Amino acid sequence: MQNITEKENITMKIIVTGGAGFIGGNFVHYMLKKHPEDEIICLDALTYAGNMETLAPVMDNPKFKFVKGDITDRKMVFELFETEKPDVIVNFAAESHVDRSIEDPEIFLKTNILGTGVLLDACRQYGITRYHQVSTDEVYGDLPLDRPDLFFTEETPIHTSSPYSASKASADLLVQAYHRTFKVPVTISRCSNNYGPYHFPEKLIPLMIANALNGKKLPVYGKGENVRDWLYVEDHCHAIDLIIRGGRVGEVYNIGGHNERTNLQVVKTIIKELDKSEDLIQYVTDRAGHDMRYAIDPTKIKNELGWEPETTFDEGIKRTIQWYLDNKDWWENIISGEYQNYYAKMYDNR
């Protein structure tokens, strides 16, 4: 099976599902800037984490089109494929917050598994050059804190902890099955925790920035010892771009590496950058089944596609904080809305 192209001058029409979300939105911005010749169609249901304001800067771009729709809506998806005849699908559409998956698993199963199935069926029917599934390192489970020598590789067995990671692992298996059974040309990437601009403010880093700026308590699960491997979102977008153009069909690629921090280290870094007091830290009851450590070995993508993370955590966190300072309207509009109710439910009684 050939790669799509190693040439930069072949134009592509790409459907980006979940393109109004955090990583999907950054990917839309990245691709329109990096490949101005390509057409990008964003398909997003605009559920709680989808935000049209994220796409405001590109809405007038003639190479960009927005379609509101749910990937579980088979009729709509098939009509979109029929009309647009895309070359590539990049599937970011997912319910993605572990806490929410513990509160309400069903919506995760619908979007993350059934929605992926609908997209794959459309690919089968209409034919595409590449279907790319954006997955997560959480499908591997977690690593013990006392074994810093252990990392996730693409060969690490799937061992999920939450309804969220179980739904993402199920989708990955479905994608691989469609490749094997129906010869759909697929790739899968599994990334570590992303951070950067347009990050929905329920996640650790934007939540801590917003709360610290507002002088509110900074809720930290347990003792804050959980370790995550932090990936600056633009580095992630670059990796996916390389995979859809040059990655081997049927393969999984891990994206991340070399930026491990405990949650407490992350929070203290943000406090220091914003010149706030550590008295704002408030330890709350730990999340059920909270994974201890994630850490990615990116050797495969480095060797095959020449990718490795370019942004250190210390550099990326500065850029991220500056973006939140420069774009207060974006996140304040979210915090004032439905998010408030969810926040109260998750943290007020812990």
C-alpha positions as CSV (number, residue, x, y, z in Angstrom):
1,M,0.0,0.0,0.0
2,Q,1.5,3.3,-1.1
3,N,1.9,6.3,1.2
4,I,-0.4,9.2,0.3
5,T,2.5,11.3,-0.8
6,E,5.9,12.3,0.2
7,K,5.3,15.3,-2.1
8,E,4.0,18.5,-0.6
9,N,2.3,19.7,-3.8
10,I,-0.5,17.2,-4.1
11,T,-3.7,18.8,-2.8
12,M,-6.0,16.9,-0.5
13,K,-9.5,17.3,0.8
14,I,-9.5,16.4,4.4
15,I,-12.5,15.9,6.7
16,V,-11.5,16.7,10.3
17,T,-14.1,15.4,12.8
18,G,-14.2,17.0,16.2
19,G,-12.5,20.0,14.6
20,A,-14.2,22.5,17.0
21,G,-12.6,20.8,20.0
22,F,-9.2,21.4,21.5
23,I,-6.8,19.2,19.5
24,G,-9.0,19.1,16.4
25,G,-9.3,22.9,16.4
26,N,-5.5,23.3,16.7
27,F,-5.1,20.8,13.8
28,V,-7.5,22.8,11.6
29,H,-5.4,25.9,12.3
30,Y,-2.1,24.1,11.8
31,M,-3.2,22.5,8.4
32,L,-4.6,25.6,6.9
33,K,-1.4,27.4,7.7
34,K,1.0,24.6,6.7
35,H,-0.8,23.4,3.6
36,P,-2.8,26.3,2.3
37,E,-3.5,24.3,-0.9
38,D,-5.5,21.7,1.0
39,E,-9.3,21.9,1.7
40,I,-10.4,21.3,5.2
41,I,-13.9,20.3,6.1
42,C,-14.7,20.4,9.8
43,L,-17.4,18.1,11.0
44,D,-18.4,18.7,14.7
45,A,-21.6,18.1,16.7
46,L,-20.7,21.1,19.0
47,T,-21.3,19.2,22.2
48,Y,-20.0,20.6,25.5
49,A,-16.3,20.8,24.4
50,G,-16.9,22.0,20.8
51,N,-16.6,25.7,20.5
52,M,-17.2,27.8,17.3
53,E,-15.1,30.6,18.8
54,T,-12.1,28.3,18.4
55,L,-12.7,28.3,14.6
56,A,-13.5,32.0,14.3
57,P,-10.1,32.9,12.9
58,V,-10.5,30.5,9.9
59,M,-14.3,30.8,9.1
60,D,-13.6,33.2,6.2
61,N,-10.9,31.0,4.7
62,P,-12.1,29.9,1.3
63,K,-10.4,26.5,1.8
64,F,-12.3,25.9,5.1
65,K,-15.9,24.7,5.5
66,F,-17.8,23.9,8.7
67,V,-20.5,21.3,8.9
68,K,-22.5,20.8,12.1
69,G,-23.3,17.1,12.5
70,D,-22.8,14.0,14.7
71,I,-20.6,11.2,13.5
72,T,-23.2,8.7,14.8
73,D,-25.7,10.1,12.2
74,R,-25.2,7.6,9.4
75,K,-27.4,9.3,6.9
76,M,-25.7,12.7,7.4
77,V,-22.1,11.2,7.3
78,F,-22.8,9.2,4.1
79,E,-24.3,12.3,2.4
80,L,-21.2,14.3,3.4
81,F,-18.9,11.7,1.8
82,E,-21.1,11.6,-1.3
83,T,-21.0,15.4,-1.7
84,E,-17.4,16.1,-0.7
85,K,-15.6,13.0,-1.8
86,P,-12.8,13.4,0.8
87,D,-9.3,12.0,0.3
88,V,-8.5,11.8,4.1
89,I,-10.4,11.5,7.3
90,V,-8.8,12.5,10.6
91,N,-11.1,11.4,13.5
92,F,-10.7,13.6,16.6
93,A,-14.4,13.4,17.4
94,A,-14.6,11.9,20.9
95,E,-16.0,12.5,24.3
96,S,-12.7,12.8,26.1
97,H,-12.8,13.7,29.8
98,V,-12.2,10.7,32.1
99,D,-14.2,12.3,34.9
100,R,-17.2,12.7,32.7
101,S,-16.9,9.1,31.5
102,I,-17.2,7.9,35.1
103,E,-20.3,10.0,35.6
104,D,-22.0,9.0,32.3
105,P,-20.3,6.2,30.3
106,E,-23.1,5.8,27.7
107,I,-22.4,8.9,25.6
108,F,-18.7,7.8,25.4
109,L,-19.7,4.5,24.0
110,K,-22.0,6.0,21.4
111,T,-19.6,8.7,20.1
112,N,-16.3,6.9,20.5
113,I,-17.2,3.5,19.3
114,L,-20.4,3.7,17.2
115,G,-19.3,7.0,15.6
116,T,-16.0,5.5,14.6
117,G,-17.9,2.5,13.0
118,V,-20.1,4.9,11.0
119,L,-17.0,6.8,9.6
120,L,-15.3,3.5,8.7
121,D,-18.4,2.3,6.9
122,A,-18.5,5.5,4.9
123,C,-14.8,5.0,4.0
124,R,-15.6,1.5,2.8
125,Q,-18.5,2.7,0.7
126,Y,-16.9,5.8,-0.9
127,G,-13.2,4.9,-0.8
128,I,-10.5,7.1,0.7
129,T,-6.8,7.4,0.6
130,R,-6.4,7.4,4.4
131,Y,-8.5,7.1,7.5
132,H,-6.6,8.3,10.6
133,Q,-7.8,7.5,14.1
134,V,-6.6,9.9,16.9
135,S,-6.3,7.8,20.0
136,T,-4.7,8.1,23.4
137,D,-1.9,6.5,25.5
138,E,-4.6,5.8,28.1
139,V,-5.5,2.6,26.2
140,Y,-2.3,1.1,27.7
141,G,-3.4,1.6,31.3
142,D,-0.8,3.0,33.6
143,L,2.8,2.4,34.7
144,P,4.0,2.2,38.3
145,L,5.6,5.3,39.8
146,D,8.6,3.3,41.1
147,R,9.6,2.1,37.5
148,P,10.8,5.2,35.7
149,D,12.5,2.9,33.2
150,L,9.2,1.6,31.8
151,F,7.5,3.3,28.8
152,F,4.5,2.7,26.5
153,T,5.5,1.3,23.1
154,E,3.2,0.4,20.3
155,E,3.6,-3.2,21.4
156,T,2.3,-2.5,25.0
157,P,-0.9,-4.6,25.6
158,I,-4.1,-2.7,25.9
159,H,-5.2,-2.5,29.5
160,T,-7.8,0.2,30.1
161,S,-8.9,1.8,33.4
162,S,-11.8,4.1,32.7
163,P,-14.9,4.0,30.5
164,Y,-13.2,6.6,28.4
165,S,-10.0,4.7,27.7
166,A,-12.1,1.5,27.2
167,S,-14.2,3.2,24.5
168,K,-11.0,4.6,22.8
169,A,-9.4,1.1,22.8
170,S,-12.6,-0.4,21.4
171,A,-12.5,2.1,18.6
172,D,-8.8,1.3,17.9
173,L,-9.6,-2.4,17.6
174,L,-12.5,-1.6,15.2
175,V,-10.2,0.5,13.0
176,Q,-7.6,-2.3,12.9
177,A,-10.4,-4.8,12.1
178,Y,-11.7,-2.7,9.2
179,H,-8.2,-2.6,7.8
180,R,-7.7,-6.3,8.0
181,T,-11.2,-7.3,6.9
182,F,-12.1,-4.6,4.4
183,K,-8.7,-3.3,3.5
184,V,-9.6,0.3,4.6
185,P,-6.3,2.2,4.6
186,V,-5.9,3.2,8.2
187,T,-3.4,4.6,10.7
188,I,-3.8,5.1,14.4
189,S,-1.9,7.5,16.7
190,R,-1.8,7.3,20.5
191,C,-0.8,10.6,22.1
192,S,0.1,11.6,25.6
193,N,-1.7,14.5,27.5
194,N,-1.9,17.6,25.2
195,Y,-1.8,21.2,26.4
196,G,-1.8,24.5,24.6
197,P,-4.2,27.1,23.1
198,Y,-8.0,26.4,23.0
199,H,-7.9,23.8,25.8
200,F,-11.3,23.3,27.4
201,P,-11.1,24.7,30.9
202,E,-12.1,21.5,32.7
203,K,-8.7,19.9,32.1
204,L,-5.8,20.3,34.5
205,I,-3.6,23.0,32.9
206,P,-6.3,25.5,31.7
207,L,-8.3,24.9,34.9
208,M,-5.4,25.8,37.0
209,I,-4.5,28.9,34.9
210,A,-8.1,30.2,35.0
211,N,-8.6,29.5,38.7
212,A,-5.2,31.1,39.6
213,L,-6.0,34.2,37.6
214,N,-9.3,34.5,39.4
215,G,-7.8,33.8,42.9
216,K,-9.8,30.6,43.2
217,K,-8.6,27.3,44.8
218,L,-6.6,24.9,42.7
219,P,-8.1,21.4,43.2
220,V,-5.4,18.7,43.0
221,Y,-6.4,15.0,43.1
222,G,-5.0,12.9,45.9
223,K,-1.4,14.1,46.7
224,G,-0.7,15.3,43.1
225,E,1.7,12.4,42.5
226,N,0.2,11.2,39.3
227,V,2.7,11.6,36.4
228,R,1.7,12.6,32.9
229,D,3.8,13.0,29.7
230,W,2.9,16.5,28.4
231,L,2.7,17.1,24.7
232,Y,2.4,20.6,23.3
233,V,-0.6,20.5,20.9
234,E,1.2,22.0,17.9
235,D,3.9,19.2,18.1
236,H,1.0,16.7,18.1
237,C,-0.6,18.3,15.0
238,H,2.8,18.1,13.2
239,A,3.0,14.4,14.0
240,I,-0.4,13.6,12.6
241,D,0.3,15.6,9.5
242,L,3.5,13.4,9.0
243,I,1.5,10.2,9.6
244,I,-1.3,10.9,7.2
245,R,1.2,11.8,4.5
246,G,4.0,9.2,5.1
247,G,2.9,6.8,7.8
248,R,2.6,3.1,6.9
249,V,-1.0,1.9,6.4
250,G,-2.2,-0.4,9.2
251,E,0.3,0.9,11.8
252,V,0.0,2.5,15.2
253,Y,2.3,5.4,16.1
254,N,2.9,6.7,19.7
255,I,3.2,10.5,19.9
256,G,4.8,12.1,22.9
257,G,7.8,11.6,25.2
258,H,10.4,13.3,27.3
259,N,8.1,15.7,29.1
260,E,7.0,13.9,32.3
261,R,5.7,15.9,35.2
262,T,3.7,15.1,38.3
263,N,0.4,16.9,38.5
264,L,1.7,18.8,41.5
265,Q,4.8,20.0,39.6
266,V,2.5,21.2,36.8
267,V,0.3,23.2,39.3
268,K,3.4,24.7,41.0
269,T,4.9,25.7,37.7
270,I,1.7,27.6,36.8
271,I,1.5,29.3,40.2
272,K,5.1,30.4,39.8
273,E,4.6,31.7,36.3
274,L,1.6,33.7,37.4
275,D,3.3,34.9,40.6
276,K,0.5,33.4,42.8
277,S,0.7,31.7,46.2
278,E,0.9,27.9,46.7
279,D,-1.8,28.5,49.4
280,L,-4.3,28.3,46.6
281,I,-3.6,24.5,46.2
282,Q,-6.5,22.4,47.6
283,Y,-6.0,18.6,47.8
284,V,-9.3,16.8,46.9
285,T,-10.4,13.1,47.1
286,D,-8.7,11.2,44.3
287,R,-10.5,10.1,41.1
288,A,-11.8,6.5,41.1
289,G,-9.2,4.2,39.4
290,H,-6.8,7.1,38.8
291,D,-3.9,6.0,36.6
292,M,-0.6,6.7,38.3
293,R,1.8,7.3,35.4
294,Y,1.7,7.6,31.6
295,A,5.0,7.8,29.6
296,I,5.5,7.3,25.9
297,D,8.4,5.9,23.9
298,P,8.3,7.7,20.6
299,T,11.2,5.7,19.0
300,K,9.0,4.3,16.1
301,I,7.7,7.7,14.8
302,K,11.1,9.2,15.2
303,N,12.8,6.4,13.2
304,E,10.1,6.2,10.5
305,L,9.0,9.8,10.1
306,G,11.7,11.9,11.8
307,W,9.3,13.3,14.4
308,E,10.1,14.1,18.0
309,P,8.6,16.7,20.4
310,E,10.1,20.1,19.7
311,T,8.6,22.0,22.6
312,T,9.9,21.5,26.1
313,F,7.3,21.6,28.9
314,D,8.9,24.7,30.4
315,E,8.7,26.5,27.1
316,G,5.2,25.2,26.2
317,I,3.7,26.1,29.5
318,K,4.9,29.7,29.1
319,R,3.3,29.9,25.7
320,T,0.1,28.4,27.0
321,I,-0.2,30.8,29.9
322,Q,0.4,33.7,27.6
323,W,-2.3,32.5,25.2
324,Y,-4.8,32.4,28.1
325,L,-3.8,35.9,29.2
326,D,-4.2,37.2,25.7
327,N,-7.5,35.3,25.1
328,K,-9.5,35.8,28.3
329,D,-12.8,36.2,26.3
330,W,-12.5,32.7,24.9
331,W,-12.3,30.9,28.2
332,E,-14.4,33.3,30.3
333,N,-17.3,32.7,27.9
334,I,-17.0,29.0,28.5
335,I,-16.6,29.2,32.3
336,S,-19.7,31.4,32.6
337,G,-21.9,28.7,30.9
338,E,-23.0,25.1,31.4
339,Y,-19.5,24.3,32.5
340,Q,-20.2,25.9,35.9
341,N,-22.8,23.3,36.8
342,Y,-20.5,20.4,35.9
343,Y,-17.6,22.0,37.8
344,A,-19.7,22.3,41.0
345,K,-20.8,18.6,40.7
346,M,-17.2,17.3,40.3
347,Y,-15.3,19.3,42.9
348,D,-17.6,21.0,45.5
349,N,-18.2,18.0,47.7
350,R,-14.8,16.3,47.6
